[in-house]
């Protein structure tokens, strides 16, 4: 399933890159920060799955949360 129309601002891209490189954060947060720019670049769910090991269902969930709430939507929910 190809991604559709996800656009990142410069600030969002910078924040996601920072989260991805952070050695202090959680591994799952870094993975989320890696997925969103790939979607914005137009990568397919299949290629993102191959690169990250995330299921297409998980990718779709994070995409939806990002579209709804921005970077705050990528935070772990209990």
C-alpha positions in Angstrom: 0.0 0.0 0.0 1.7 3.3 -1.0 1.7 6.3 1.3 -0.4 9.3 0.5 0.3 13.0 0.8 2.1 13.2 4.1 4.0 16.5 4.3 6.5 17.4 7.0 7.5 20.9 8.0 11.2 21.7 8.5 10.6 21.8 12.2 8.9 18.4 12.2 11.6 16.8 10.1 14.3 18.2 12.4 12.5 16.9 15.5 12.1 13.5 14.0 15.7 13.3 13.0 16.7 14.3 16.6 14.5 11.6 18.0 15.8 9.0 15.6 19.5 9.7 16.6 18.9 10.0 20.3 20.6 7.4 22.4 18.7 8.4 25.4 15.2 7.7 24.1 13.4 4.4 23.6 14.0 2.2 20.6 10.3 2.2 19.7 10.2 6.0 19.6 13.3 6.0 17.3 11.5 3.6 15.0 8.4 5.8 14.8 10.7 8.8 14.1 12.2 6.8 11.2 8.9 5.7 9.7 7.2 9.1 9.3 9.9 10.7 7.0 9.9 7.6 4.9 6.1 8.0 4.4 6.7 11.7 3.6 9.3 10.6 1.0 6.6 8.5 -0.7 8.0 5.1 0.3 5.5 2.2 0.2 4.4 0.4 3.3 6.1 -2.7 1.9 9.4 -1.0 1.6 9.1 0.6 5.1 8.2 -2.8 6.5 11.3 -4.3 4.9 13.5 -1.5 6.3 12.1 -1.3 9.8 10.3 -4.6 10.6 7.0 -2.7 11.3 3.8 -4.2 10.1 1.7 -2.2 7.6 -1.0 -2.0 10.2 1.4 -0.3 12.6 2.7 2.1 10.0 -0.9 3.1 9.1 -1.6 3.6 12.8 1.4 5.9 13.3 0.6 7.8 10.1 -2.9 8.4 11.3 -1.7 9.6 14.7 0.9 11.9 13.1 -1.7 13.4 10.8 -4.1 13.9 13.7 -1.7 15.2 16.4 1.7 15.8 14.8 4.8 14.6 16.6 2.9 14.5 19.9 0.8 11.7 18.3 3.8 9.5 18.1 4.2 9.2 21.9 3.6 5.9 23.4 0.1 5.5 24.7 -0.8 3.4 27.8 
